[in-house]
Every structure is written in structure tokens, then in C-alpha cells.
């Protein structure tokens, strides 16, 4: 995936997402939840550091933008981003299920709190899909292409 293709992909994603928000008259701030974002990012950082180390992680992120990366690093980086995308989706599901359990355990007596707390549970899943589709899978595709061409 070339930089221009990635840029077009990101722009189209936000245009489609913005059109959905505009057509449903939804405020964009409802998609911001710091706790859910931290669950995804901190869990992924911990997994990355314990699995391969911070130096190797930085090497793989640099490889995405380095035109002179060797084939072995590109293949290893591609495997890393593929694994990271799976971890991201798993983390989002874990956050979602935790949120559902909290809603079912504490908010079923007073149903006016079920909707907002269910939305918080779902936003973790949204963040995981967002990171997977906009960052990790495109980075994997870039490194796959570099591994084939190197």
C-alpha cells in the first residue's frame, strides 16, 4: 500500500464516518471515552513490550516508513502487525465484555443508566476496530509489499 493509497483510505474512512454521523445527527464527542482508549492502548503496549521488547517494536514501526528496509525485517514486521491486529480485536472484546458485565451487575435495577453504560462498553470495541482497520492492517500490507519487492 503506497502512501497516497493509505492517505486516500484514511480520508475515505473519515468521510464515510462523518456522513454517517451527519445523517444520524449524532454528535462526534460521544465517541470519546478516555478509559476505553487507555484499556486498548495500555494493554497493547504491555503485550508488545513483554512479547518482543520496545527496541524491536520501534524497529517495526520505522520499517513501515523506511523505503530501504530488508526483506527479513519486513516479513517479521508484517507478522508483528498481523498479531497486533488480533490482539487489538481481542482487547476490544475483553473491554466490551467487562463493560457488559458491569452493566448487568449494577445498572439493571435503574434502567435509565443501561443505555449510556452500554455505549461505554461498545466504544472499547469501536476503538479496537478503528486501530485495527486504520493502523495495524494497513501497516501489515505495507510491510507485505516491501517483503515481496525486496
C-alpha positions as CSV (number, residue, x, y, z in Angstrom):
1,X,0.0,0.0,0.0
2,X,1.6,3.3,-1.1
3,X,1.4,6.4,1.0
4,X,-1.1,8.0,-1.4
5,X,-3.3,5.0,-1.2
6,X,-3.1,5.0,2.6
7,X,-3.9,8.7,2.7
8,X,-6.9,8.2,0.4
9,X,-8.0,5.2,2.5
10,X,-7.9,7.3,5.7
11,X,-9.7,10.3,4.1
12,X,-12.5,8.0,2.7
13,X,-12.8,6.3,6.1
14,X,-13.4,9.7,7.8
15,X,-15.7,10.9,5.0
16,X,-17.9,7.8,5.3
17,X,-17.8,8.0,9.1
18,X,-18.6,11.8,9.0
19,X,-21.5,11.1,6.6
20,X,-22.9,8.5,9.0
21,X,-22.7,11.0,11.9
22,X,-24.2,13.8,9.8
23,X,-27.1,11.7,8.5
24,X,-28.0,10.4,12.0
25,X,-27.4,13.8,13.6
26,X,-25.0,12.3,16.1
27,X,-22.5,14.5,18.0
28,X,-18.9,13.3,17.5
29,X,-18.0,13.7,21.1
30,X,-19.9,10.6,22.1
31,X,-17.1,8.6,20.5
32,X,-14.6,9.9,23.0
33,X,-14.0,7.8,26.1
34,X,-10.6,8.1,27.7
35,X,-10.9,4.9,29.9
36,X,-11.8,2.8,26.9
37,X,-8.9,4.3,24.8
38,X,-6.5,3.6,27.7
39,X,-7.7,0.0,28.0
40,X,-6.8,-0.7,24.4
41,X,-3.6,1.3,24.2
42,X,-2.1,0.3,27.5
43,X,-2.9,-3.4,27.1
44,X,-1.4,-3.4,23.6
45,X,1.7,-1.6,24.9
46,X,2.1,-4.2,27.7
47,X,1.7,-7.1,25.3
48,X,4.2,-5.6,22.9
49,X,6.9,-4.9,25.5
50,X,6.6,-8.3,27.1
51,X,6.4,-10.2,23.8
52,X,9.2,-8.7,21.7
53,X,10.6,-5.7,23.5
54,X,10.5,-2.0,22.9
55,X,13.5,-1.9,20.5
56,X,12.0,-4.4,18.2
57,X,8.7,-2.7,18.3
58,X,10.3,0.6,17.3
59,X,12.2,-1.1,14.5
60,X,8.9,-2.5,13.0
61,X,7.2,0.9,13.1
62,X,10.2,2.5,11.5
63,X,10.2,-0.3,8.8
64,X,6.8,0.8,7.6
65,X,8.2,4.2,6.6
66,X,11.7,3.1,5.6
67,X,12.0,2.5,1.8
68,X,15.3,0.6,2.2
69,X,14.1,-2.0,4.7
70,X,15.4,-5.5,4.2
71,X,13.1,-8.4,3.4
72,X,13.5,-10.2,6.7
73,X,12.6,-7.2,8.8
74,X,9.6,-6.5,6.5
75,X,8.4,-10.1,7.0
76,X,8.9,-10.0,10.7
77,X,7.1,-6.6,10.9
78,X,4.2,-8.0,8.9
79,X,3.8,-10.9,11.3
80,X,4.0,-8.4,14.2
81,X,1.3,-6.2,12.8
82,X,-0.9,-9.2,12.0
83,X,-0.6,-10.4,15.5
84,X,-1.2,-6.9,16.9
85,X,-4.4,-6.6,14.9
86,X,-5.6,-9.8,16.5
87,X,-4.6,-8.6,20.0
88,X,-6.4,-5.4,19.3
89,X,-9.7,-7.1,18.5
90,X,-9.3,-9.4,21.5
91,X,-8.6,-6.5,23.8
92,X,-11.7,-4.7,22.4
93,X,-13.8,-7.7,23.0
94,X,-12.4,-8.0,26.5
95,X,-13.3,-4.4,27.3
96,X,-16.8,-4.9,25.8
97,X,-17.5,-8.0,27.8
98,X,-16.2,-6.3,31.0
99,X,-18.5,-3.3,30.3
100,X,-21.5,-5.6,29.7
101,X,-20.8,-7.4,33.0
102,X,-20.7,-4.1,34.9
103,X,-24.0,-3.0,33.3
104,X,-25.7,-6.3,34.1
105,X,-24.4,-6.4,37.7
106,X,-25.0,-2.8,38.8
107,X,-27.5,-1.0,36.5
108,X,-30.3,-3.4,35.8
109,X,-32.5,-2.0,38.7
110,X,-32.4,1.5,37.3
111,X,-32.7,1.1,33.5
112,X,-32.0,4.8,32.7
113,X,-28.3,4.0,33.2
114,X,-28.2,1.0,31.0
115,X,-28.0,2.9,27.7
116,X,-25.1,5.2,28.5
117,X,-23.1,2.5,30.2
118,X,-23.8,0.1,27.3
119,X,-22.4,2.8,25.0
120,X,-19.2,2.9,27.0
121,X,-18.9,-0.8,26.8
122,X,-19.3,-0.7,23.0
123,X,-16.8,2.2,22.5
124,X,-14.0,-0.1,23.5
125,X,-14.9,-2.5,20.7
126,X,-15.1,0.5,18.3
127,X,-11.6,1.7,19.3
128,X,-10.2,-1.7,18.7
129,X,-11.7,-2.0,15.2
130,X,-10.6,1.6,14.5
131,X,-7.0,0.9,15.3
132,X,-7.1,-2.4,13.5
133,X,-8.5,-1.1,10.3
134,X,-6.7,2.3,10.2
135,X,-3.3,1.5,11.6
136,X,-2.3,-2.2,12.0
137,X,-3.7,-3.8,8.9
138,X,-2.5,-1.1,6.5
139,X,0.9,-1.2,8.1
140,X,0.9,-5.0,7.7
141,X,0.0,-4.5,4.0
142,X,2.9,-2.0,3.5
143,X,5.4,-4.5,5.0
144,X,4.0,-7.4,3.0
145,X,4.5,-5.3,-0.2
146,X,8.1,-4.4,0.9
147,X,8.9,-8.1,1.7
148,X,7.7,-9.1,-1.8
149,X,9.6,-6.3,-3.6
150,X,12.9,-6.6,-1.6
